[in-house]
């Protein structure tokens, strides 16, 4: 059974909806799932999980949230080499540049990205986006 951590930050609740749907799909597929915020995750916790799904919305000029999430992620990214990682988040403007930049950061640090494009939802995840999140969870459970 895969142990999956879902580490996310959500300002409006949209990324939280995505995180919960990923967790639901992963649990359906038999994974042991731990949901947590960025304050609860560190390099020491990386080894506890087979897969880590990180979720953060686009903020400002399409960047990761800068007070909690990005400091945590910056602190662990040099330890991502070989780790199985998935990225997800919501956005309300732009074209998803923050996700492309984030995927590139992971790639540069040797992470084994589940999807080199990440999973994004525009604004509040609709039924289709929620199903994509559940499907991601099911796939991560088996990865």
TORKE-438466 format. One record per residue (C-alpha): residue number from 0; x, z, y; residue in one letter. Coordinates in Angstrom, 1 decimal, always signed. Layout:
% TORKE-438466
<site pos="NUM" px="X" pz="Z" py="Y" code="A"/>
...
//
This chain:
% TORKE-438466
<site pos="0" px="+0.0" pz="+0.0" py="+0.0" code="X"/>
<site pos="1" px="+1.3" pz="-1.0" py="+3.4" code="X"/>
<site pos="2" px="+1.6" pz="+1.7" py="+6.1" code="X"/>
<site pos="3" px="+0.6" pz="+0.2" py="+9.4" code="X"/>
<site pos="4" px="+1.1" pz="+1.7" py="+12.8" code="X"/>
<site pos="5" px="-1.0" pz="+0.4" py="+15.7" code="X"/>
<site pos="6" px="+0.7" pz="+1.4" py="+18.9" code="X"/>
<site pos="7" px="-1.3" pz="+0.4" py="+22.0" code="X"/>
<site pos="8" px="-2.1" pz="+1.0" py="+25.6" code="X"/>
<site pos="9" px="-5.4" pz="+0.1" py="+27.1" code="X"/>
<site pos="10" px="-6.5" pz="+0.4" py="+30.8" code="X"/>
<site pos="11" px="-10.0" pz="-1.0" py="+30.6" code="X"/>
<site pos="12" px="-10.7" pz="-0.6" py="+26.9" code="X"/>
<site pos="13" px="-10.3" pz="-4.2" py="+25.9" code="X"/>
<site pos="14" px="-7.0" pz="-3.7" py="+24.1" code="X"/>
<site pos="15" px="-8.4" pz="-0.6" py="+22.5" code="X"/>
<site pos="16" px="-11.3" pz="-2.7" py="+21.1" code="X"/>
<site pos="17" px="-8.7" pz="-5.0" py="+19.6" code="X"/>
<site pos="18" px="-6.7" pz="-2.2" py="+18.2" code="X"/>
<site pos="19" px="-9.7" pz="-0.7" py="+16.5" code="X"/>
<site pos="20" px="-10.7" pz="-4.0" py="+15.0" code="X"/>
<site pos="21" px="-7.2" pz="-4.5" py="+13.6" code="X"/>
<site pos="22" px="-7.4" pz="-1.0" py="+12.1" code="X"/>
<site pos="23" px="-10.8" pz="-1.8" py="+10.6" code="X"/>
<site pos="24" px="-9.5" pz="-5.0" py="+8.9" code="X"/>
<site pos="25" px="-6.3" pz="-3.3" py="+7.7" code="X"/>
<site pos="26" px="-8.2" pz="-0.4" py="+6.2" code="X"/>
<site pos="27" px="-10.7" pz="-2.7" py="+4.5" code="X"/>
<site pos="28" px="-7.7" pz="-4.4" py="+2.9" code="X"/>
<site pos="29" px="-6.3" pz="-1.1" py="+1.7" code="X"/>
<site pos="30" px="-3.6" pz="-0.3" py="+4.3" code="X"/>
<site pos="31" px="-2.9" pz="+3.2" py="+5.5" code="X"/>
<site pos="32" px="-3.4" pz="+3.0" py="+9.3" code="X"/>
<site pos="33" px="-2.2" pz="+5.2" py="+12.1" code="X"/>
<site pos="34" px="-3.4" pz="+4.5" py="+15.6" code="X"/>
<site pos="35" px="-1.4" pz="+6.0" py="+18.5" code="X"/>
<site pos="36" px="-0.5" pz="+5.6" py="+22.1" code="X"/>
<site pos="37" px="+3.0" pz="+4.8" py="+23.4" code="X"/>
<site pos="38" px="+3.8" pz="+8.5" py="+24.1" code="X"/>
<site pos="39" px="+3.5" pz="+9.2" py="+20.4" code="X"/>
<site pos="40" px="+5.8" pz="+6.4" py="+19.2" code="X"/>
<site pos="41" px="+9.6" pz="+6.3" py="+19.2" code="X"/>
<site pos="42" px="+12.6" pz="+4.8" py="+17.3" code="X"/>
<site pos="43" px="+12.4" pz="+7.8" py="+14.9" code="X"/>
<site pos="44" px="+8.9" pz="+6.7" py="+13.8" code="X"/>
<site pos="45" px="+9.8" pz="+3.1" py="+13.1" code="X"/>
<site pos="46" px="+11.0" pz="+3.9" py="+9.6" code="X"/>
<site pos="47" px="+7.7" pz="+5.6" py="+8.7" code="X"/>
<site pos="48" px="+5.8" pz="+2.3" py="+8.7" code="X"/>
<site pos="49" px="+6.1" pz="-1.0" py="+6.8" code="X"/>
<site pos="50" px="+4.5" pz="-2.9" py="+9.7" code="X"/>
<site pos="51" px="+3.9" pz="-2.0" py="+13.4" code="X"/>
<site pos="52" px="+1.3" pz="-3.8" py="+15.6" code="X"/>
<site pos="53" px="+2.0" pz="-3.3" py="+19.3" code="X"/>
<site pos="54" px="-0.8" pz="-3.9" py="+21.8" code="X"/>
<site pos="55" px="-0.7" pz="-4.0" py="+25.5" code="X"/>
<site pos="56" px="-2.7" pz="-6.0" py="+28.1" code="X"/>
<site pos="57" px="-1.3" pz="-8.2" py="+30.8" code="X"/>
<site pos="58" px="-0.7" pz="-6.3" py="+34.0" code="X"/>
<site pos="59" px="+0.2" pz="-7.3" py="+37.5" code="X"/>
<site pos="60" px="+2.1" pz="-10.6" py="+37.4" code="X"/>
<site pos="61" px="+1.6" pz="-10.9" py="+33.7" code="X"/>
<site pos="62" px="+3.9" pz="-8.1" py="+32.5" code="X"/>
<site pos="63" px="+3.5" pz="-5.2" py="+30.1" code="X"/>
<site pos="64" px="+2.1" pz="-2.0" py="+31.5" code="X"/>
<site pos="65" px="+5.0" pz="-0.4" py="+33.4" code="X"/>
<site pos="66" px="+4.4" pz="+3.3" py="+33.4" code="X"/>
<site pos="67" px="+3.9" pz="+4.1" py="+29.7" code="X"/>
<site pos="68" px="+4.0" pz="+1.1" py="+27.4" code="X"/>
<site pos="69" px="+7.0" pz="-0.9" py="+28.7" code="X"/>
<site pos="70" px="+9.3" pz="+2.2" py="+28.9" code="X"/>
<site pos="71" px="+8.5" pz="+3.0" py="+25.3" code="X"/>
<site pos="72" px="+8.9" pz="-0.6" py="+24.1" code="X"/>
<site pos="73" px="+12.2" pz="-1.0" py="+26.0" code="X"/>
<site pos="74" px="+13.5" pz="+2.1" py="+24.3" code="X"/>
<site pos="75" px="+12.8" pz="+0.8" py="+20.8" code="X"/>
<site pos="76" px="+13.3" pz="-3.0" py="+21.1" code="X"/>
<site pos="77" px="+17.0" pz="-2.8" py="+20.1" code="X"/>
<site pos="78" px="+15.9" pz="-1.2" py="+16.8" code="X"/>
<site pos="79" px="+13.5" pz="-4.0" py="+15.9" code="X"/>
<site pos="80" px="+15.9" pz="-6.1" py="+13.9" code="X"/>
<site pos="81" px="+14.3" pz="-7.0" py="+10.6" code="X"/>
<site pos="82" px="+11.2" pz="-4.9" py="+11.3" code="X"/>
<site pos="83" px="+7.8" pz="-6.5" py="+10.6" code="X"/>
<site pos="84" px="+6.0" pz="-6.6" py="+14.0" code="X"/>
<site pos="85" px="+2.7" pz="-8.0" py="+15.3" code="X"/>
<site pos="86" px="+1.8" pz="-8.2" py="+19.0" code="X"/>
<site pos="87" px="-1.7" pz="-8.3" py="+20.6" code="X"/>
<site pos="88" px="-3.4" pz="-7.7" py="+23.9" code="X"/>
<site pos="89" px="-6.0" pz="-8.8" py="+26.4" code="X"/>
<site pos="90" px="-5.7" pz="-10.5" py="+29.8" code="X"/>
<site pos="91" px="-7.9" pz="-11.4" py="+32.7" code="X"/>
<site pos="92" px="-5.9" pz="-14.0" py="+34.6" code="X"/>
<site pos="93" px="-3.0" pz="-16.3" py="+34.0" code="X"/>
<site pos="94" px="-2.3" pz="-18.2" py="+30.8" code="X"/>
<site pos="95" px="-0.8" pz="-15.6" py="+28.5" code="X"/>
<site pos="96" px="+2.8" pz="-15.8" py="+29.9" code="X"/>
<site pos="97" px="+3.2" pz="-12.0" py="+29.3" code="X"/>
<site pos="98" px="+2.6" pz="-12.5" py="+25.6" code="X"/>
<site pos="99" px="+5.1" pz="-15.4" py="+25.4" code="X"/>
<site pos="100" px="+7.7" pz="-13.3" py="+27.2" code="X"/>
<site pos="101" px="+7.0" pz="-10.3" py="+24.9" code="X"/>
<site pos="102" px="+7.3" pz="-12.5" py="+21.8" code="X"/>
<site pos="103" px="+10.6" pz="-13.8" py="+23.1" code="X"/>
<site pos="104" px="+11.9" pz="-10.2" py="+23.6" code="X"/>
<site pos="105" px="+11.0" pz="-9.4" py="+20.0" code="X"/>
<site pos="106" px="+12.6" pz="-12.6" py="+18.7" code="X"/>
<site pos="107" px="+15.8" pz="-11.9" py="+20.7" code="X"/>
<site pos="108" px="+16.1" pz="-8.5" py="+19.0" code="X"/>
<site pos="109" px="+15.6" pz="-9.9" py="+15.5" code="X"/>
<site pos="110" px="+12.1" pz="-8.6" py="+14.9" code="X"/>
<site pos="111" px="+10.2" pz="-10.3" py="+12.1" code="X"/>
<site pos="112" px="+7.1" pz="-11.4" py="+14.1" code="X"/>
<site pos="113" px="+4.0" pz="-12.0" py="+12.1" code="X"/>
<site pos="114" px="+2.9" pz="-14.7" py="+14.6" code="X"/>
<site pos="115" px="+5.3" pz="-16.0" py="+17.1" code="X"/>
<site pos="116" px="+2.4" pz="-16.4" py="+19.6" code="X"/>
<site pos="117" px="+0.8" pz="-13.0" py="+19.3" code="X"/>
<site pos="118" px="-2.9" pz="-12.5" py="+19.4" code="X"/>
<site pos="119" px="-4.6" pz="-12.5" py="+22.8" code="X"/>
<site pos="120" px="-8.2" pz="-12.1" py="+24.0" code="X"/>
<site pos="121" px="-9.4" pz="-13.1" py="+27.4" code="X"/>
<site pos="122" px="-11.2" pz="-10.1" py="+29.0" code="X"/>
<site pos="123" px="-13.5" pz="-8.1" py="+26.7" code="X"/>
<site pos="124" px="-13.0" pz="-9.3" py="+23.1" code="X"/>
<site pos="125" px="-16.1" pz="-11.2" py="+22.1" code="X"/>
<site pos="126" px="-17.3" pz="-11.4" py="+18.4" code="X"/>
<site pos="127" px="-14.9" pz="-14.3" py="+17.7" code="X"/>
<site pos="128" px="-11.9" pz="-12.4" py="+19.1" code="X"/>
<site pos="129" px="-13.0" pz="-9.2" py="+17.2" code="X"/>
<site pos="130" px="-13.1" pz="-11.2" py="+14.0" code="X"/>
<site pos="131" px="-9.6" pz="-12.6" py="+14.7" code="X"/>
<site pos="132" px="-8.4" pz="-9.0" py="+15.2" code="X"/>
<site pos="133" px="-10.0" pz="-7.8" py="+11.9" code="X"/>
<site pos="134" px="-8.4" pz="-10.8" py="+10.1" code="X"/>
<site pos="135" px="-5.0" pz="-9.9" py="+11.6" code="X"/>
<site pos="136" px="-5.5" pz="-6.4" py="+10.2" code="X"/>
<site pos="137" px="-6.3" pz="-7.7" py="+6.8" code="X"/>
<site pos="138" px="-3.3" pz="-10.0" py="+6.8" code="X"/>
<site pos="139" px="-1.0" pz="-7.2" py="+8.1" code="X"/>
<site pos="140" px="-2.2" pz="-5.0" py="+5.2" code="X"/>
<site pos="141" px="-0.9" pz="-7.5" py="+2.7" code="X"/>
<site pos="142" px="+2.3" pz="-8.6" py="+4.6" code="X"/>
//
